[in-house]
Amino acid sequence: MVADGSRILITGTAVGSRRVTIQRAEVDFRHELEVDALRGLTSTPKELSPKWFYDQRGAALFDAITRLPEYYLTTREREILVQRSAEIAQLTRAETLIELGAGTSEKTRLLLQALTRSGSLCCFVPFDVDEATLQSSAESLGDLHPRLRIAAVVGDFERHLELLPRDGRRLIAFLGSTIGNLNPNARAKFFSNLAAQMSAGDALLLGTDLVKDVNRLVAAYDDSQGVTREFNRNILLFLNRELGADFDPSQFAHVARFDPQHEWIEMILRSLSLQRVRVPMLGIEVLFRPGEEMRTEISAKFRRDSLEAELGKANLQVIRWWTDRRGDYALSLSIPQRLHPN
Ligand code: AVJ
């Protein structure tokens, strides 16, 4: 049993070769969606969780976002990894690379390469909610690194960190500024859960987008080709398919704006008319006033001082801070703080 009472299926599945295994937390996807959507659609203001963005179409749209000229995050993070992977390998001498929210693990290849070259690496643990994504990335990485043991874990990084393997010196990578989706409260919980899992010798490599010119921030979430708009509205198509809802996505405008107080981007769907939406599988009808806003995502932007303070509260000490040339994005390397020196 894990903290929330959901069970964990211990049996792994061998995929392709015997070097690749998959272990999964037993999560009731349908139940979770129903609880989450019911709460979000009946609260004031209405709200949906960004975790429902990533069905097959949503994942493809996100992939397209990472290649947009306005969406600088991915290229900046890659720039830092290209420059620093060897140094990260040298500093951590990690035996196990764990990647949280692994996705397609594209940038992980740089880390794997560096850790393989420095000779310390034996295992790669991609951790993600989406099993299909994990399967394909585990298989292609298995082909690239035939001697590497790949032990994929299907789970939610806010709830199933207990599933991470404990043995060896571990580098836990959490890239892409995915941490930005959590509000400060959830972030604090996540950092302290993670720190509680870490031992001396382990390290956390964290990717964070930084506070910058508001126009550049907003443009990254409201691109000129409208890909992000489609990505945002895709959540409505997802609810139509999964819950039998009858959202008309064209009746919702895509809004992205920076909240200077919280220093986060909010993505919102704004109703363009008075509409009544049926959600049969929740047994509800939802009324949207003209102009009514429903938040679908926050994407927090960070500053070095406050992030170091947040990590410090979780007993994680930042030992390296790297940014790209423009200072748009940061990778930080943290280690568990010794609680009792000497
Ligand atoms: C995957 C959460 C890092 O917040 O930048 C991209 C998601 N949303 N465009 C981000 C996203 C709209 C992305 N993260």
Residues whose N, C-alpha, C, O or C-beta is under 5 A from the ligand:
A	BS01	AVJ	I65 G176 S177 T178 N181 A220 S299
